[in-house]
Amino acid sequence: MTGPEIQRGLEGVNVAATKLCSIDGRAGELIYAGYDIYDLAANATFEETAFLLWNLRLPNARELADLKALLIAERPLSDLNGALIPELAGHARPMRSLEICITALGALDPYSNDFSPAQLRWTAARLTARMPTVVSAFHRQRQGLDILPPRDDLGHAANFLWMLRGEEPGELEAHVFDVAMTLHAEHEMNASTFSALVTASTMSDMYSAIASAIGTLKGPLHGGANDRVFQMLDEIGEPANVEPHIEAMLARGERVMGIGHRVYKTTDPRAIILEQLGERLAEISPDRHYFDLSRQVRDYLAERLAGRPLYPNVDFFSASVYRMLGIPNDLYTPIFAVARIAGWSAHLLEQYADNRLIRPNAVYAGEKSRAYEPIEARGQGEASTPR
Ligand SMILES: CC(C)(COP(=O)(O)OP(=O)(O)OC[C@H]1O[C@@H](n2cnc3c(N)ncnc32)[C@H](O)[C@@H]1OP(=O)(O)O)[C@@H](O)C(=O)NCCC(=O)NCCS
């Protein structure tokens, strides 16, 4: 029976116009607001990139200084988040905890339902400033370490590494993390951005929209893949195991994490940049093992999957780069969120400025024309097992 066509996974469906980002998946091209990702990675800081996404132009010196000052002012943990984190750190996973803390932040913001562009930009900056503090505080709490207050003398990326590790990052480490954040800041209409827009399209507030996005990013087919890449590398352990391990995965029909992409049909440009940065970091890192192993897996797969459009995506090298930065692997996905907040909120600015409720259709495929049967007519059945 043929019926209305369904685009499974919404593949190939255009749901919005955006001035933020364009991707040419065949050419491996990623552009933020007209600027090539290679240009931004080489020259822009994460703060400049966030401004670009929120304003569709690069800031002048004064605007950049003002944004940095606002981000610094909004870094410290709120009282409610400070009270929640000890409760969460003993039980919850980091992404769930981040989602809860963002919802809590919104609960106490009296301006959360002010949809004026100026207020929305302020909220975007506030969330961008606060998320690194929440993630690092959660981590230190669960480690039984003192929660470190943010440092005003450090930039966004360096301050995060400081709050997380309690050790000031070297110049190269801070640079690599700053670029990694820029690379993760925006990526057109991915699953988490879409879920943020669906929430916002009901005129729900930015905090709820970002909480939706965090919940969506959590899944292993999206942001959760970077953590799974690390777990895979850890299981592989050493170069001699690359071939048997990958072959066993493929034989079981499993997906190799960090490989493949809905849009890129060549190597993701972010993976190329991260590999280059990883090489620089590996020269000074005592912990380059996983980076080298990543390259061996990549090389093996290039031969094994030759002819199929399966190449490394952004998660593939971010795992070993974060490892060299001393970041625990279950924080890789929260860190993705800490960077992607810039793009999520920029898309929300576009959505609120020209909103229309997002409400697609479903094609009914169930039973038809059934008549209600009284309970006595449905039989006794078997005792159900309590869950
Ligand atoms: C990202 C991803 C979800 C895109 O999936 P998609 O566009 O829906 O592609 P499909 O699921 O239709 O896969 C197409 C084919 O490639 C295969 N494939 C896709 N990704 C694969 C992977 N990582 N390892 C092995 N095979 C893979 C599928 O099995 C499928 O094969 P088939 O045609 O023989 O059935 C998918 O590539 C994947 O699961 N990757 C691993 C997770 C990951 O790294 N996610 C981060 C994305 S940034």
The ligand as a MOL file (V3000), in Angstrom:
LIG
                    3D

  0  0  0     0  0            999 V3000
M  V30 BEGIN CTAB
M  V30 COUNTS 48 50 0 0 0
M  V30 BEGIN ATOM
M  V30 1 C 26.2140 9.9710 12.4070 0
M  V30 2 C 25.3000 8.8630 11.9470 0
M  V30 3 C 24.1780 8.7090 12.9890 0
M  V30 4 C 24.6950 9.2520 10.6030 0
M  V30 5 O 23.8160 8.2610 10.2840 0
M  V30 6 P 22.8390 8.2900 9.0260 0
M  V30 7 O 23.0050 9.5010 8.1970 0
M  V30 8 O 21.4900 8.0100 9.5580 0
M  V30 9 O 23.4250 7.0900 8.1610 0
M  V30 10 P 22.8280 5.6780 8.1290 0
M  V30 11 O 22.4550 5.2030 9.5010 0
M  V30 12 O 21.7270 5.6840 7.0910 0
M  V30 13 O 24.0740 4.8160 7.6150 0
M  V30 14 C 24.3430 4.6020 6.2450 0
M  V30 15 C 25.1720 3.3190 6.1410 0
M  V30 16 O 26.4650 3.5380 6.7090 0
M  V30 17 C 26.6840 2.6560 7.7980 0
M  V30 18 N 27.3210 3.4290 8.8570 0
M  V30 19 C 27.0330 4.6930 9.2170 0
M  V30 20 N 27.8240 5.0760 10.2090 0
M  V30 21 C 28.6430 4.0300 10.4760 0
M  V30 22 C 29.6640 3.8390 11.4190 0
M  V30 23 N 29.9930 4.8000 12.2850 0
M  V30 24 N 30.2950 2.6520 11.4440 0
M  V30 25 C 29.9450 1.6710 10.5810 0
M  V30 26 N 28.9790 1.8050 9.6570 0
M  V30 27 C 28.3290 2.9790 9.6150 0
M  V30 28 C 25.2990 2.1930 8.2340 0
M  V30 29 O 25.3530 0.9240 8.8680 0
M  V30 30 C 24.5840 2.1490 6.9240 0
M  V30 31 O 24.9800 0.9630 6.2440 0
M  V30 32 P 23.9450 0.1760 5.3240 0
M  V30 33 O 23.5690 1.1320 4.2360 0
M  V30 34 O 24.7490 -0.9940 4.8750 0
M  V30 35 O 22.7950 -0.1750 6.2140 0
M  V30 36 C 26.0790 7.5340 11.7850 0
M  V30 37 O 27.1020 7.6750 10.8210 0
M  V30 38 C 26.6400 7.0120 13.0840 0
M  V30 39 O 25.9180 6.3580 13.8450 0
M  V30 40 N 27.9450 7.3350 13.4140 0
M  V30 41 C 28.5290 6.9400 14.6310 0
M  V30 42 C 28.0910 7.8880 15.7240 0
M  V30 43 C 28.7730 9.2360 15.5930 0
M  V30 44 O 29.9760 9.3400 15.3880 0
M  V30 45 N 27.9630 10.3090 15.7750 0
M  V30 46 C 28.4690 11.6590 15.7620 0
M  V30 47 C 27.9840 12.4280 14.5700 0
M  V30 48 S 28.7510 14.0390 14.5320 0
M  V30 END ATOM
M  V30 BEGIN BOND
M  V30 1 1 1 2
M  V30 2 1 2 3
M  V30 3 1 2 4
M  V30 4 1 2 36
M  V30 5 1 4 5
M  V30 6 1 5 6
M  V30 7 2 6 7
M  V30 8 1 6 8
M  V30 9 1 6 9
M  V30 10 1 9 10
M  V30 11 2 10 11
M  V30 12 1 10 12
M  V30 13 1 10 13
M  V30 14 1 13 14
M  V30 15 1 14 15
M  V30 16 1 15 16
M  V30 17 1 15 30
M  V30 18 1 16 17
M  V30 19 1 17 18
M  V30 20 1 17 28
M  V30 21 1 18 19
M  V30 22 1 18 27
M  V30 23 2 19 20
M  V30 24 1 20 21
M  V30 25 1 21 22
M  V30 26 2 21 27
M  V30 27 1 22 23
M  V30 28 2 22 24
M  V30 29 1 24 25
M  V30 30 2 25 26
M  V30 31 1 26 27
M  V30 32 1 28 29
M  V30 33 1 28 30
M  V30 34 1 30 31
M  V30 35 1 31 32
M  V30 36 2 32 33
M  V30 37 1 32 34
M  V30 38 1 32 35
M  V30 39 1 36 37
M  V30 40 1 36 38
M  V30 41 2 38 39
M  V30 42 1 38 40
M  V30 43 1 40 41
M  V30 44 1 41 42
M  V30 45 1 42 43
M  V30 46 2 43 44
M  V30 47 1 43 45
M  V30 48 1 45 46
M  V30 49 1 46 47
M  V30 50 1 47 48
M  V30 END BOND
M  V30 END CTAB
M  END
